[in-house]
Amino acid sequence: MSVNPIISLRGVTKVYGEGPTAFQALKGVDLDIQQGDFVAVMGPSGSGKSTTMNILGCLDVPTGGTYLFKGHHVETLDRDQRALLRRRYLGFVFQGFNLLSRTTALENVELPLLYRGEDKKLRYDMGMAALDKVGLKDWWDHTPAELSGGQQQRVAIARAIVTQPDVLVADEPTGNLDSQRSIEIMELLTDLNRNSGITVLMVTHEPDMAAYARTIVHFRDGLVESIEEGVKA
């Protein structure tokens, strides 16, 4: 295990609002995430897990405390710098697949590369390679309407990994899928973690999905309550 974690939170707090109506969502979170780990984040509604994940994904900033990403202080970055960090190091998968309905699977996967200004040939090569990793290379010219829910989530995962991120942030990635498709997606995330070295951070309400993770972090009342190993790790 690496001595220096890829992500480290120390005393992270988050307060929404001011004065008597202020709500403290995080009350001093300490958390280390090692390079190459697969972490499931669990907890009841209002426990602080989603707020923490938004901070980890550079979608929000802490009110206090420190957030180190590869040793760099993220809490001091401005909006544009956080956007660059997201674009370079992070990939995102959501419960809703968020695919563009009138474009092909390949065009959806290429989007992050388009935003980065990559040329057409490189976008094609990297997009096809990402689709190949999720088992959909032969479906590259299909639109979302021509794909099953599980296939759409695979396209969304391909889009998230096409930039070769260090960290994949997955928010309830099986929430819209049936049991069999959920297992397939979890096996895919496990494979990407083990064979591509991507660090996976996943929010889930489902213990059987969390069991695929190597590390399960439980939140309660704005703090890390406990950390345990996944059953299937």
ZIWOVEN-V458962 format. One record per residue. N is the residue number from 1. PHI is phi in whole degrees, -180 to 180 (* if undefined). NEAR is the number of other ideal C-beta (glycine too) atoms within 10 Angstrom. D_LAST is the distance of its C-alpha to the last C-alpha in whole Angstrom. Layout:
BEGIN
N|PHI|NEAR|D_LAST ; N|PHI|NEAR|D_LAST
END
This chain:
BEGIN
1|*|8|15 ; 2|-65|10|18 ; 3|-70|5|21 ; 4|-103|11|22 ; 5|-66|19|19 ; 6|-70|19|20 ; 7|-131|21|20 ; 8|-142|19|22 ; 9|-110|24|24 ; 10|-134|13|26 ; 11|60|13|28 ; 12|-75|25|28 ; 13|-121|15|30 ; 14|-145|22|31 ; 15|-120|14|35 ; 16|-105|12|36 ; 17|83|9|40 ; 18|-138|7|42 ; 19|66|5|45 ; 20|-63|5|44 ; 21|-93|7|42 ; 22|-63|10|40 ; 23|-124|10|36 ; 24|-94|15|33 ; 25|-77|21|30 ; 26|-123|26|28 ; 27|-118|14|30 ; 28|120|15|28 ; 29|-82|25|24 ; 30|-114|12|23 ; 31|-158|19|19 ; 32|-115|17|18 ; 33|-124|21|16 ; 34|-84|17|15 ; 35|-56|16|16 ; 36|85|17|13 ; 37|-80|21|10 ; 38|-121|24|9 ; 39|-114|24|10 ; 40|-101|25|11 ; 41|-110|27|15 ; 42|-129|22|16 ; 43|155|21|20 ; 44|-67|12|23 ; 45|-57|7|26 ; 46|86|14|27 ; 47|-80|21|25 ; 48|108|25|25 ; 49|-66|26|21 ; 50|-69|18|23 ; 51|-61|20|26 ; 52|-62|28|23 ; 53|-65|19|22 ; 54|-65|16|25 ; 55|-70|24|26 ; 56|-61|23|23 ; 57|-85|18|24 ; 58|61|22|27 ; 59|-93|13|29 ; 60|-148|17|30 ; 61|-122|16|31 ; 62|-72|20|31 ; 63|-76|16|34 ; 64|-150|12|33 ; 65|91|17|31 ; 66|-124|14|29 ; 67|-128|23|27 ; 68|-104|17|26 ; 69|-120|21|24 ; 70|53|15|24 ; 71|84|9|27 ; 72|-103|11|29 ; 73|-77|10|30 ; 74|-75|21|30 ; 75|-66|17|32 ; 76|-94|10|35 ; 77|-78|17|34 ; 78|-86|8|37 ; 79|-57|9|36 ; 80|-66|8|37 ; 81|-67|13|35 ; 82|-65|18|32 ; 83|-63|12|32 ; 84|-65|12|32 ; 85|-62|17|29 ; 86|-59|18|27 ; 87|-66|15|29 ; 88|-89|12|28 ; 89|-116|17|24 ; 90|-121|22|23 ; 91|-124|27|22 ; 92|-128|18|22 ; 93|-129|23|21 ; 94|-118|16|23 ; 95|-62|17|23 ; 96|-81|12|26 ; 97|-71|21|26 ; 98|56|13|29 ; 99|-93|22|31 ; 100|-76|11|34 ; 101|-70|8|36 ; 102|-100|9|39 ; 103|-117|14|37 ; 104|-73|19|35 ; 105|-56|28|31 ; 106|-62|21|32 ; 107|-64|17|34 ; 108|-63|25|31 ; 109|-68|29|29 ; 110|-73|24|32 ; 111|-50|16|33 ; 112|-60|22|31 ; 113|-74|21|32 ; 114|-63|12|36 ; 115|-64|10|35 ; 116|-83|13|35 ; 117|82|7|38 ; 118|-73|18|37 ; 119|-75|8|39 ; 120|-59|10|39 ; 121|-63|8|38 ; 122|-65|12|35 ; 123|-59|21|34 ; 124|-63|15|34 ; 125|-62|12|33 ; 126|-71|19|30 ; 127|-65|27|29 ; 128|-66|18|29 ; 129|-64|15|27 ; 130|-67|27|24 ; 131|-64|24|25 ; 132|-63|13|25 ; 133|-64|19|21 ; 134|-100|24|21 ; 135|79|14|23 ; 136|-126|22|26 ; 137|-59|16|28 ; 138|-79|9|31 ; 139|-107|17|31 ; 140|-59|19|32 ; 141|-98|10|35 ; 142|-90|16|34 ; 143|-84|15|35 ; 144|-54|21|32 ; 145|-65|9|35 ; 146|-95|12|34 ; 147|-120|18|30 ; 148|-74|12|28 ; 149|-59|15|26 ; 150|-63|18|23 ; 151|-67|20|25 ; 152|-62|24|26 ; 153|-68|29|23 ; 154|-65|25|22 ; 155|-62|25|25 ; 156|-63|26|24 ; 157|-69|26|21 ; 158|-59|29|23 ; 159|-63|26|25 ; 160|-72|24|23 ; 161|-101|21|22 ; 162|-63|25|25 ; 163|-86|19|26 ; 164|56|14|23 ; 165|-73|19|22 ; 166|-78|17|20 ; 167|-130|23|18 ; 168|-107|23|18 ; 169|-101|25|18 ; 170|-118|26|18 ; 171|-104|20|20 ; 172|49|17|19 ; 173|-66|27|18 ; 174|-109|25|18 ; 175|-62|16|21 ; 176|-105|16|24 ; 177|-118|20|22 ; 178|-76|11|22 ; 179|-61|10|19 ; 180|-66|9|19 ; 181|-66|18|20 ; 182|-63|21|17 ; 183|-61|16|14 ; 184|-62|17|16 ; 185|-68|24|16 ; 186|-67|26|12 ; 187|-66|12|12 ; 188|-66|19|14 ; 189|-62|23|12 ; 190|-62|18|9 ; 191|-64|14|12 ; 192|-63|20|14 ; 193|-66|21|11 ; 194|-78|13|11 ; 195|-100|9|14 ; 196|-108|12|16 ; 197|74|11|15 ; 198|-78|21|15 ; 199|-75|22|14 ; 200|-112|25|13 ; 201|-117|24|14 ; 202|-129|26|14 ; 203|-90|23|17 ; 204|-151|25|16 ; 205|-98|14|18 ; 206|-102|15|16 ; 207|-58|12|13 ; 208|-71|14|12 ; 209|-79|22|12 ; 210|-62|24|10 ; 211|-62|16|7 ; 212|-72|24|6 ; 213|-74|28|6 ; 214|-78|18|5 ; 215|-130|19|8 ; 216|-116|23|10 ; 217|-107|23|14 ; 218|-102|18|17 ; 219|-104|25|20 ; 220|-156|15|23 ; 221|54|13|27 ; 222|78|22|26 ; 223|-140|15|24 ; 224|-75|21|21 ; 225|-86|13|20 ; 226|-161|10|17 ; 227|-134|12|14 ; 228|-141|13|11 ; 229|-86|11|7 ; 230|-71|18|5 ; 231|-66|12|6 ; 232|-98|13|4 ; 233|-65|14|0
END
